[in-house]
């Protein structure tokens, strides 16, 4: 049986209501479930470019007065969600290293999607935006990206993982993990499966891969 959640907050209640044995989640959800449900990763996703990590960026208008992170002080910054790793948390962590905190030093404006964040910055409706690096490619052709400037890149964060839980039968977890790792893009049937979820494969993952997410949440003094 497959169940899905429409947003981050509902993901956890969906897991509990359906006694789920296998989950697919972002780094933040994973470290939360590792603590509350004994989650452990079976595999992490390999992106189309072959990487198993991603990073966030801070964008501004190319002709504006913001050139570095410190210039965000007393500005309005757009982001899609408080729980987006590459679209908010990674940048908030980076800003904290430069002495800036959301609510104290800059104002956060939440919008629905990262596409909308880019659009607001492009139209000068927000001073800056927090988005994933690969989100710029998604709007290429819709927005003149020469008008957008990247002023900072965050640390790299591991991709989403497929995880099992304390209640998952070990033999089931082992078989699923092996099946995922055996998927081969050179096999037409396997490639169809991988392309349907927008990735190029799976790689072995460990709990330690997600320590960067734990460090981020602890530095920001946010519960998980």
MARBA-3410 file (N, C-alpha, C, O; in Angstrom, 1 decimal):
224
0.8,-1.2,0.0,0.0,0.0,0.0,0.9,1.2,0.0,1.8,1.3,0.8 ~ 0.5,2.2,-0.9,1.3,3.5,-0.9,0.4,4.6,-0.4,-0.8,4.7,-0.8 ~ 0.9,5.4,0.5,0.2,6.6,1.0,1.1,7.8,0.8,2.3,7.7,0.8 ~ 0.5,8.9,0.7,1.3,10.1,0.4,0.7,11.3,1.3,-0.4,11.2,1.7 ~ 1.5,12.3,1.5,1.1,13.5,2.2,1.3,14.7,1.3,2.2,14.8,0.5
0.4,15.7,1.5,0.4,16.9,0.6,1.4,17.9,1.0,1.8,18.8,0.2 ~ 1.9,17.8,2.3,2.9,18.8,2.7,3.7,18.2,3.9,3.4,17.1,4.4 ~ 4.7,19.0,4.3,5.7,18.5,5.3,5.0,18.2,6.6,5.2,17.1,7.1 ~ 4.1,19.0,7.1,3.5,18.8,8.4,2.6,17.6,8.4,2.6,16.9,9.4 ~ 1.9,17.3,7.3,1.0,16.2,7.2,1.8,14.9,7.0,1.2,13.8,7.3
3.0,15.0,6.6,3.8,13.8,6.4,3.9,12.9,7.7,3.8,11.7,7.6 ~ 4.2,13.5,8.8,4.4,12.8,10.0,3.1,12.2,10.5,3.1,11.0,11.0 ~ 2.0,12.9,10.4,0.7,12.3,10.8,0.3,11.2,9.9,-0.4,10.2,10.3 ~ 0.6,11.3,8.6,0.3,10.2,7.7,1.1,9.0,8.0,0.6,7.9,7.9 ~ 2.4,9.1,8.4,3.2,8.0,8.8,2.6,7.3,10.0,2.4,6.1,10.0
2.1,8.1,11.0,1.6,7.5,12.2,0.2,6.8,12.0,0.0,5.7,12.5 ~ -0.6,7.4,11.2,-1.9,6.9,10.9,-1.9,5.6,10.1,-2.8,4.8,10.2 ~ -0.9,5.4,9.3,-0.8,4.2,8.4,0.3,3.2,8.8,0.5,2.3,8.1 ~ 0.9,3.4,9.9,2.0,2.5,10.4,2.9,2.2,9.2,3.2,1.0,8.9 ~ 3.4,3.2,8.6,4.3,3.1,7.4,5.6,2.4,7.7,6.2,2.6,8.8
6.1,1.5,6.8,7.3,0.8,7.0,8.5,1.4,6.3,9.6,1.2,6.7 ~ 8.2,2.1,5.2,9.3,2.7,4.4,8.8,4.1,4.0,7.7,4.3,3.7 ~ 9.7,5.0,4.2,9.4,6.4,3.9,10.4,7.1,2.9,11.6,6.7,2.9 ~ 10.0,8.0,2.2,10.9,8.8,1.3,10.7,10.3,1.8,9.6,10.8,1.8 ~ 11.8,10.9,2.2,11.8,12.2,2.8,13.0,13.0,2.7,14.1,12.5,2.3
12.9,14.3,2.9,14.0,15.2,2.8,14.9,15.1,4.1,14.5,14.4,5.0 ~ 16.1,15.7,4.1,17.0,15.5,5.2,16.4,15.9,6.6,16.7,15.3,7.6 ~ 15.6,17.0,6.6,15.0,17.4,7.9,14.0,16.4,8.4,14.1,16.0,9.6 ~ 13.1,15.9,7.5,12.2,14.9,8.0,12.9,13.6,8.4,12.5,12.9,9.4 ~ 14.0,13.3,7.7,14.8,12.1,8.1,15.3,12.2,9.5,15.2,11.3,10.3
16.0,13.3,9.8,16.6,13.4,11.2,15.6,13.4,12.3,15.8,13.0,13.4 ~ 14.4,13.9,11.9,13.3,13.9,12.9,12.8,12.5,13.1,12.6,12.1,14.3 ~ 12.7,11.7,12.1,12.2,10.4,12.2,13.2,9.4,12.7,12.9,8.4,13.4 ~ 14.5,9.8,12.5,15.6,9.0,13.2,15.5,9.0,14.7,15.7,8.1,15.4 ~ 15.0,10.2,15.2,14.9,10.4,16.6,13.6,9.8,17.1,13.6,9.2,18.2
12.5,10.0,16.4,11.2,9.6,16.9,10.7,8.2,16.5,9.9,7.6,17.2 ~ 11.2,7.7,15.3,10.7,6.4,14.8,11.9,5.4,14.6,11.6,4.4,14.0 ~ 13.1,5.8,15.0,14.2,4.9,14.8,14.5,4.7,13.3,15.0,3.6,12.9 ~ 14.3,5.7,12.5,14.6,5.6,11.1,16.0,5.4,10.8,16.9,6.0,11.5 ~ 16.3,4.7,9.7,17.7,4.6,9.2,17.6,4.5,7.7,16.7,3.9,7.1
18.6,5.1,7.0,18.5,5.2,5.5,18.9,3.9,4.8,19.9,3.3,5.2 ~ 18.2,3.6,3.8,18.5,2.5,2.9,19.2,2.9,1.7,20.1,2.2,1.2 ~ 18.9,4.1,1.2,19.6,4.6,0.0,19.2,6.1,-0.1,18.2,6.6,0.4 ~ 20.1,6.9,-0.8,19.8,8.3,-1.1,19.7,8.5,-2.6,20.3,7.7,-3.3 ~ 19.0,9.5,-3.0,18.7,9.7,-4.4,19.9,10.3,-5.1,20.6,11.1,-4.5
20.2,9.9,-6.3,21.2,10.4,-7.2,20.5,11.4,-8.2,19.6,10.9,-8.9 ~ 20.9,12.6,-8.2,20.2,13.6,-9.1,20.6,13.4,-10.5,21.6,12.7,-10.8 ~ 19.9,14.0,-11.4,20.2,13.8,-12.9,21.6,14.1,-13.2,22.2,13.5,-14.2 ~ 22.2,15.0,-12.5,23.6,15.4,-12.8,24.6,14.5,-12.2,25.8,14.7,-12.3 ~ 24.1,13.4,-11.5,25.0,12.5,-10.8,25.4,12.7,-9.4,26.1,11.9,-8.8
25.0,13.8,-8.8,25.3,14.2,-7.5,24.4,13.7,-6.5,23.2,13.4,-6.8 ~ 24.8,13.5,-5.2,24.0,13.0,-4.1,23.9,14.1,-3.1,23.6,13.8,-1.9 ~ 24.1,15.4,-3.5,23.9,16.5,-2.6,23.4,17.7,-3.4,23.5,17.7,-4.6 ~ 22.9,18.7,-2.6,22.4,19.9,-3.3,22.7,21.0,-2.3,23.0,20.8,-1.1 ~ 22.6,22.2,-2.8,22.8,23.4,-1.9,21.8,24.5,-2.3,21.2,24.5,-3.3
21.7,25.4,-1.3,20.9,26.6,-1.5,21.7,27.8,-2.0,22.9,27.8,-1.9 ~ 20.9,28.8,-2.5,21.6,30.0,-2.9,20.8,31.2,-2.4,19.6,31.0,-2.1 ~ 21.4,32.3,-2.3,20.7,33.6,-2.0,20.7,34.5,-3.2,21.8,34.8,-3.7 ~ 19.6,34.8,-3.7,19.5,35.6,-5.0,19.0,37.0,-4.7,18.2,37.3,-3.8 ~ 19.4,37.9,-5.6,19.0,39.3,-5.6,18.9,39.8,-7.0,19.3,39.1,-7.9
18.3,41.0,-7.1,18.3,41.7,-8.5,19.8,42.1,-8.8,20.5,42.5,-8.0 ~ 20.1,41.9,-10.1,21.5,42.2,-10.5,21.8,43.7,-10.4,23.0,44.0,-10.2 ~ 20.8,44.5,-10.5,21.0,46.0,-10.5,20.7,46.6,-9.1,20.6,47.8,-9.0 ~ 20.6,45.8,-8.1,20.3,46.3,-6.8,21.5,46.7,-5.9,22.6,46.7,-6.4 ~ 21.2,47.0,-4.7,22.3,47.4,-3.7,22.7,46.3,-2.8,23.5,46.6,-1.9
22.3,45.1,-3.0,22.7,44.0,-2.1,23.8,43.2,-2.8,23.6,42.7,-3.9 ~ 24.9,43.1,-2.2,26.1,42.5,-2.8,26.7,41.4,-2.0,27.4,40.5,-2.5 ~ 26.3,41.3,-0.7,26.8,40.3,0.2,25.8,40.0,1.3,24.8,40.8,1.4 ~ 26.0,39.0,2.0,25.0,38.6,3.0,24.7,39.7,4.0,23.6,39.9,4.4 ~ 25.7,40.4,4.5,25.5,41.4,5.5,24.6,42.5,5.0,24.0,43.2,5.8
24.4,42.7,3.7,23.5,43.7,3.1,22.0,43.3,3.2,21.2,44.1,2.9 ~ 21.8,42.1,3.7,20.4,41.7,3.9,19.8,42.3,5.2,18.5,42.2,5.4 ~ 20.6,42.9,6.0,20.0,43.5,7.2,18.9,44.5,6.9,19.1,45.4,6.0 ~ 17.8,44.4,7.6,16.6,45.2,7.5,16.0,45.1,6.1,15.4,46.1,5.6 ~ 16.2,44.0,5.4,15.6,43.7,4.1,14.5,42.7,4.2,14.4,42.0,5.2
13.7,42.6,3.1,12.7,41.5,3.1,13.2,40.4,2.2,13.6,40.6,1.0 ~ 13.2,39.2,2.7,13.7,38.0,2.0,12.5,37.0,1.8,11.8,36.7,2.7 ~ 12.4,36.6,0.5,11.3,35.6,0.2,11.8,34.2,0.3,13.0,33.9,-0.1 ~ 11.0,33.3,0.8,11.3,31.9,0.8,10.0,31.1,0.7,8.9,31.6,0.9 ~ 10.1,29.8,0.3,8.9,29.1,0.0,8.3,28.4,1.3,7.1,28.3,1.4
9.2,28.0,2.2,8.7,27.3,3.4,9.8,27.3,4.5,11.0,27.3,4.2 ~ 9.3,27.3,5.7,10.2,27.3,6.9,11.0,25.9,6.9,12.0,25.8,7.6 ~ 10.4,24.9,6.3,10.9,23.5,6.4,11.7,23.1,5.1,12.2,22.0,5.0 ~ 11.9,24.0,4.2,12.6,23.7,3.0,14.1,23.8,3.3,14.6,24.8,3.7 ~ 14.8,22.7,3.1,16.2,22.6,3.4,17.0,23.5,2.5,17.7,24.4,3.0
16.9,23.4,1.2,17.7,24.2,0.2,17.0,25.5,-0.1,17.6,26.3,-0.8 ~ 15.8,25.7,0.5,15.1,26.9,0.2,14.8,27.8,1.4,14.2,28.8,1.3 ~ 15.4,27.4,2.5,15.3,28.3,3.7,16.4,27.9,4.8,17.2,28.8,5.1 ~ 16.3,26.7,5.3,17.1,26.3,6.4,18.6,26.5,6.1,19.4,27.0,7.0 ~ 19.1,26.0,5.0,20.5,26.2,4.6,21.0,27.6,4.6,22.0,27.9,5.1
20.1,28.5,4.0,20.4,29.9,4.0,20.4,30.6,5.4,21.2,31.4,5.7 ~ 19.4,30.2,6.2,19.3,30.7,7.5,20.5,30.4,8.3,21.0,31.2,9.1 ~ 21.0,29.1,8.1,22.3,28.7,8.8,23.4,29.5,8.3,24.3,30.0,9.1 ~ 23.5,29.8,7.0,24.6,30.6,6.5,24.5,32.0,7.0,25.6,32.6,7.4 ~ 23.3,32.6,7.0,23.2,33.9,7.5,23.6,34.0,9.0,24.2,35.0,9.4
23.3,33.0,9.8,23.7,33.0,11.2,25.2,33.1,11.4,25.7,33.7,12.3 ~ 25.9,32.5,10.5,27.4,32.5,10.5,27.9,33.9,10.3,29.0,34.3,10.7 ~ 27.0,34.7,9.6,27.4,36.1,9.4,26.7,37.1,10.3,26.7,38.3,10.1 ~ 26.1,36.5,11.4,25.5,37.4,12.4,24.1,37.8,12.2,23.6,38.7,12.9 ~ 23.4,37.3,11.2,22.1,37.7,10.8,21.1,36.6,11.2,21.3,35.4,10.9
20.0,37.0,11.8,18.9,36.1,12.2,17.6,36.5,11.6,17.3,37.7,11.6 ~ 16.8,35.6,11.1,15.4,35.9,10.7,14.6,36.5,11.8,14.6,36.0,12.9 ~ 13.9,37.5,11.5,13.0,38.2,12.5,13.7,39.3,13.3,13.1,40.3,13.7 ~ 15.0,39.1,13.5,15.8,40.1,14.2,16.5,41.1,13.2,16.5,42.3,13.4 ~ 17.1,40.5,12.2,17.9,41.3,11.3,17.3,41.4,9.9,17.6,42.4,9.1
16.4,40.5,9.5,15.7,40.6,8.2,14.3,40.0,8.4,14.1,39.2,9.2 ~ 13.4,40.4,7.5,12.1,40.0,7.5,11.9,38.9,6.5,12.3,39.1,5.3 ~ 11.2,37.8,6.9,11.0,36.7,5.9,9.6,36.7,5.4,8.6,36.9,6.2 ~ 9.4,36.6,4.1,8.1,36.6,3.5,7.9,35.2,2.8,8.6,34.9,1.9 ~ 7.0,34.4,3.3,6.8,33.1,2.8,5.8,33.1,1.6,4.7,33.7,1.7
6.2,32.5,0.5,5.3,32.3,-0.6,5.2,30.8,-0.9,5.9,30.0,-0.3 ~ 4.4,30.5,-1.9,4.0,29.1,-2.1,5.2,28.2,-2.7,5.4,27.1,-2.2 ~ 5.9,28.7,-3.7,6.9,27.9,-4.4,8.2,28.7,-4.6,8.3,29.9,-4.4 ~ 9.2,27.9,-4.9,10.5,28.6,-5.2,10.5,29.3,-6.5,11.2,30.3,-6.7 ~ 9.6,28.9,-7.4,9.4,29.6,-8.7,8.9,31.0,-8.3,9.3,32.0,-8.9
8.0,31.1,-7.4,7.4,32.4,-6.9,8.4,33.2,-6.3,8.4,34.5,-6.4 ~ 9.3,32.6,-5.5,10.4,33.4,-4.9,11.3,34.1,-5.9,11.6,35.3,-5.8 ~ 11.6,33.3,-6.9,12.5,33.9,-8.0,11.7,35.0,-8.7,12.3,36.0,-9.1 ~ 10.4,34.8,-9.0,9.6,35.8,-9.6,9.5,37.1,-8.8,9.6,38.2,-9.4 ~ 9.4,37.0,-7.5,9.3,38.2,-6.7,10.6,39.0,-6.7,10.6,40.2,-6.8
11.7,38.3,-6.6,13.0,39.0,-6.7,13.2,39.6,-8.1,13.6,40.7,-8.2 ~ 12.8,38.9,-9.1,12.9,39.4,-10.5,12.1,40.7,-10.7,12.6,41.6,-11.3 ~ 10.9,40.7,-10.1,10.0,41.9,-10.2,10.3,42.9,-9.1,9.5,43.9,-9.0 ~ 11.3,42.7,-8.3,11.7,43.7,-7.3,10.6,43.8,-6.2,10.5,44.9,-5.6 ~ 9.8,42.7,-6.0,8.8,42.7,-5.0,9.4,42.1,-3.7,8.7,42.2,-2.6
10.6,41.6,-3.7,11.3,41.1,-2.5,12.8,41.5,-2.7,13.3,41.5,-3.9 ~ 13.4,41.9,-1.7,14.8,42.3,-1.8,15.8,41.2,-2.1,16.8,41.4,-2.8 ~ 15.4,40.0,-1.6,16.3,38.8,-1.9,15.4,37.6,-1.8,14.3,37.6,-1.3 ~ 16.0,36.4,-2.2,15.3,35.2,-2.1,16.2,34.0,-1.7,17.3,34.0,-2.1 ~ 15.6,33.1,-1.0,16.3,31.8,-0.7,15.7,30.7,-1.5,14.5,30.4,-1.4
16.5,30.1,-2.4,16.0,29.0,-3.2,17.1,27.9,-3.4,18.3,28.2,-3.1 ~ 16.7,26.8,-3.9,17.7,25.7,-4.2,18.4,26.2,-5.5,17.9,26.9,-6.3 ~ 19.7,25.8,-5.6,20.5,26.2,-6.7,19.9,25.7,-8.0,19.9,26.5,-9.0 ~ 19.3,24.5,-8.1,18.8,24.0,-9.3,17.4,24.6,-9.7,16.9,24.3,-10.8 ~ 16.9,25.4,-8.8,15.6,26.0,-9.1,15.7,27.1,-10.2,14.7,27.4,-10.9
16.8,27.7,-10.4,17.0,28.7,-11.5,16.8,28.0,-12.8,16.3,28.6,-13.7 ~ 17.3,26.8,-13.0,17.1,26.1,-14.3,15.7,25.9,-14.6,15.3,25.9,-15.8 ~ 14.9,25.7,-13.6,13.4,25.4,-13.8,12.7,26.6,-14.4,11.7,26.4,-15.0 ~ 13.2,27.8,-14.2,12.5,29.0,-14.7,13.3,29.6,-15.9,12.9,30.6,-16.4 ~ 14.3,28.9,-16.3,15.0,29.5,-17.5,14.1,29.5,-18.7,13.4,28.5,-19.0
14.0,30.6,-19.4,13.1,30.8,-20.5,11.8,31.5,-20.1,11.2,32.1,-21.0 ~ 11.5,31.5,-18.8,10.4,32.2,-18.3,10.8,33.5,-17.7,10.0,34.5,-17.8 ~ 12.0,33.6,-17.2,12.6,34.8,-16.6,13.9,35.0,-17.2,14.7,34.1,-17.4 ~ 14.3,36.3,-17.3,15.6,36.7,-17.8,16.6,36.5,-16.6,16.7,37.4,-15.8 ~ 17.3,35.4,-16.6,18.2,35.1,-15.5,19.4,36.0,-15.4,20.1,36.1,-14.4
19.6,36.8,-16.5,20.7,37.8,-16.4,20.4,38.9,-15.4,21.3,39.6,-15.0 ~ 19.1,39.0,-15.1,18.7,40.1,-14.1,18.8,39.6,-12.7,18.6,40.3,-11.7 ~ 19.1,38.3,-12.5,19.2,37.7,-11.2,20.7,37.4,-10.8,21.5,37.0,-11.7 ~ 21.1,37.8,-9.6,22.5,37.6,-9.2,22.5,36.7,-7.9,21.7,36.9,-7.0 ~ 23.4,35.8,-7.9,23.6,34.9,-6.7,24.7,35.6,-5.9,25.8,35.8,-6.3
24.4,35.9,-4.6,25.4,36.5,-3.7,26.0,35.5,-2.8,27.0,35.8,-2.1 ~ 25.4,34.3,-2.6,26.0,33.3,-1.7,25.5,31.9,-2.0,24.4,31.7,-2.5 ~ 26.3,31.0,-1.7,26.0,29.6,-1.8,26.1,28.9,-0.4,27.0,29.3,0.4 ~ 25.2,28.0,-0.1,25.2,27.4,1.2,26.2,26.1,1.1,26.7,25.8,0.1 ~ 26.3,25.5,2.3,26.9,24.2,2.3,26.1,23.2,1.5,25.0,23.4,1.2
26.7,22.1,1.2,26.0,21.0,0.5,25.2,20.1,1.5,25.7,19.9,2.7 ~ 24.0,19.7,1.1,23.2,18.9,2.0,22.9,17.6,1.2,22.7,17.6,0.0 ~ 22.8,16.4,1.9,22.5,15.2,1.2,21.1,15.2,0.6,20.2,15.9,1.1 ~ 20.9,14.5,-0.5,19.6,14.4,-1.1,18.6,13.6,-0.3,19.0,13.0,0.8 ~ 17.4,13.6,-0.7,16.3,12.8,0.0,16.7,11.4,0.1,17.5,10.8,-0.8
16.3,10.7,1.1,16.6,9.3,1.3,15.3,8.5,1.4,14.3,8.9,1.8 ~ 15.5,7.2,1.1,14.5,6.2,1.4,14.9,5.5,2.7,16.0,5.1,2.8 ~ 14.0,5.5,3.7,14.4,5.0,5.0,13.4,4.0,5.5,12.2,4.0,5.1 ~ 13.9,3.1,6.3,13.1,2.1,7.1,13.0,2.6,8.5,13.7,3.5,8.9 ~ 12.1,2.0,9.3,11.9,2.4,10.6,12.1,1.2,11.6,12.3,0.1,11.2
12.0,1.5,12.9,12.2,0.5,13.9,11.2,-0.6,13.8,11.4,-1.8,14.1 ~ 10.0,-0.3,13.2,8.9,-1.3,13.1,9.0,-2.1,11.7,8.2,-3.0,11.5 ~ 10.0,-1.7,10.9,10.1,-2.4,9.6,10.8,-3.7,9.8,11.9,-3.8,10.3 ~ 10.2,-4.8,9.3,10.9,-6.1,9.3,12.3,-6.0,8.6,12.3,-5.6,7.5 ~ 13.4,-6.4,9.3,14.7,-6.3,8.7,14.9,-6.9,7.3,15.5,-6.3,6.5
14.2,-8.0,7.1,14.4,-8.7,5.8,13.7,-7.8,4.7,14.1,-7.8,3.6 ~ 12.6,-7.2,5.0,11.9,-6.3,4.1,12.8,-5.1,3.8,13.0,-4.7,2.6 ~ 13.4,-4.5,4.8,14.2,-3.3,4.6,15.4,-3.7,3.7,15.8,-2.9,2.8 ~ 16.0,-4.9,4.0,17.2,-5.3,3.2,16.9,-5.5,1.8,17.6,-5.1,0.9 ~ 15.7,-6.1,1.5,15.3,-6.4,0.1,15.1,-5.1,-0.7,15.5,-5.0,-1.8
14.3,-4.2,0.0,14.0,-2.9,-0.7,15.3,-2.1,-0.9,15.5,-1.6,-2.0 ~ 16.2,-2.1,0.0,17.4,-1.4,-0.1,18.2,-1.9,-1.3,18.8,-1.2,-2.1 ~ 18.3,-3.3,-1.4,19.0,-3.9,-2.5,18.4,-3.6,-3.8,19.1,-3.3,-4.8 ~ 17.1,-3.6,-3.9,16.4,-3.4,-5.1,16.6,-1.9,-5.6,16.9,-1.7,-6.8 ~ 16.6,-1.0,-4.7,16.9,0.4,-5.1,18.3,0.6,-5.6,18.6,1.2,-6.6
19.3,0.0,-4.9,20.7,0.1,-5.3,21.0,-0.6,-6.6,22.0,-0.2,-7.3 ~ 20.2,-1.6,-6.9,20.4,-2.3,-8.2,19.8,-1.7,-9.4,20.0,-2.1,-10.5 ~ 19.0,-0.6,-9.2,18.4,0.1,-10.4,19.5,0.6,-11.2,20.4,1.3,-10.7 ~ 19.4,0.4,-12.5,20.5,0.8,-13.5,19.9,1.6,-14.6,19.0,1.1,-15.3 ~ 20.4,2.8,-14.8,19.9,3.6,-15.9,20.1,3.0,-17.3,19.4,3.4,-18.2
21.0,2.1,-17.4,21.3,1.5,-18.7,20.3,0.4,-19.0,20.2,0.0,-20.2 ~ 19.5,0.1,-18.1,18.4,-0.9,-18.3,17.1,-0.1,-18.6,16.7,0.7,-17.8 ~ 16.5,-0.2,-19.8,15.4,0.6,-20.2,14.2,0.6,-19.2,13.6,1.7,-19.0 ~ 13.9,-0.5,-18.6,12.8,-0.6,-17.7,13.2,0.2,-16.4,12.4,0.9,-15.8 ~ 14.4,0.0,-16.0,14.9,0.7,-14.8,14.9,2.2,-15.0,14.5,3.0,-14.2
15.4,2.6,-16.2,15.5,4.0,-16.6,14.1,4.7,-16.5,13.9,5.8,-16.1 ~ 13.1,4.0,-17.0,11.7,4.5,-17.0,11.3,4.8,-15.6,10.6,5.8,-15.3 ~ 11.6,3.9,-14.7,11.2,4.1,-13.2,11.9,5.3,-12.7,11.3,6.2,-12.0 ~ 13.2,5.4,-12.9,14.0,6.5,-12.4,13.6,7.8,-12.9,13.5,8.8,-12.2 ~ 13.4,7.9,-14.2,13.0,9.1,-14.9,11.6,9.6,-14.4,11.3,10.8,-14.4
10.7,8.6,-14.0,9.4,9.0,-13.6,9.5,9.8,-12.2,8.5,10.5,-11.9 ~ 10.5,9.6,-11.5,10.7,10.4,-10.2,11.8,11.4,-10.3,12.2,12.0,-9.3 ~ 12.3,11.6,-11.5,13.3,12.7,-11.7,14.7,12.5,-11.2,15.3,13.5,-10.8 ~ 15.1,11.2,-11.1,16.5,11.0,-10.6,17.2,10.0,-11.5,16.6,9.5,-12.4 ~ 18.5,9.8,-11.3,19.2,8.9,-12.1,19.6,7.6,-11.4,20.3,6.8,-12.0
19.3,7.5,-10.1,19.6,6.3,-9.4,19.6,6.5,-7.9,19.2,7.5,-7.4 ~ 20.1,5.5,-7.2,20.2,5.5,-5.8,21.6,5.1,-5.4,22.3,4.3,-6.1 ~ 22.1,5.6,-4.3,23.4,5.2,-3.7,23.3,4.9,-2.3,22.3,5.3,-1.6 ~ 24.2,4.1,-1.8,24.2,3.8,-0.3,24.3,5.0,0.5,24.9,6.0,0.2 ~ 23.5,5.0,1.6,23.5,6.2,2.5,23.7,5.7,3.9,23.5,4.6,4.3
24.2,6.6,4.7,24.4,6.3,6.2,23.8,7.5,7.0,23.6,8.6,6.5 ~ 23.5,7.2,8.2,22.9,8.2,9.1,23.9,9.4,9.2,23.4,10.5,9.3 ~ 25.2,9.1,9.2,26.1,10.2,9.4,26.1,11.2,8.2,26.5,12.4,8.4 ~ 25.6,10.8,7.1,25.5,11.7,6.0,24.6,12.9,6.3,24.7,14.0,5.7 ~ 23.7,12.7,7.3,22.7,13.7,7.6,23.1,14.6,8.8,22.2,15.3,9.3
24.3,14.4,9.3,24.7,15.2,10.5,24.8,16.7,10.2,24.6,17.5,11.1 ~ 25.0,17.0,8.9,25.0,18.4,8.5,23.7,19.1,8.8,23.6,20.3,9.1 ~ 22.6,18.3,8.6,21.3,18.8,8.9,21.0,19.0,10.4,20.4,19.9,10.8 ~ 21.5,18.0,11.1,21.4,18.2,12.6,22.2,19.4,13.1,21.7,20.2,13.9 ~ 23.4,19.6,12.6,24.2,20.8,13.0,23.4,22.1,12.6,23.5,23.0,13.4
22.8,22.1,11.5,22.0,23.3,11.0,20.9,23.6,12.0,20.8,24.7,12.4 ~ 20.1,22.6,12.3,19.0,22.8,13.2,19.5,23.2,14.6,18.8,24.1,15.3 ~ 20.5,22.6,15.1,21.0,23.0,16.4,21.6,24.4,16.5,21.3,25.1,17.4 ~ 22.3,24.8,15.4,22.8,26.2,15.3,21.6,27.2,15.3,21.7,28.3,15.9 ~ 20.6,26.8,14.6,19.4,27.7,14.5,18.5,27.6,15.7,17.5,28.4,15.8
18.8,26.7,16.6,18.0,26.5,17.8,16.6,26.1,17.5,15.7,26.6,18.1 ~ 16.5,25.3,16.5,15.1,24.8,16.1,15.0,23.3,16.5,15.9,22.5,16.3 ~ 13.8,23.0,17.0,13.5,21.6,17.3,13.4,20.7,16.1,13.0,21.2,15.1 ~ 13.7,19.4,16.3,13.5,18.5,15.2,13.2,17.1,15.8,13.0,16.1,15.1
END
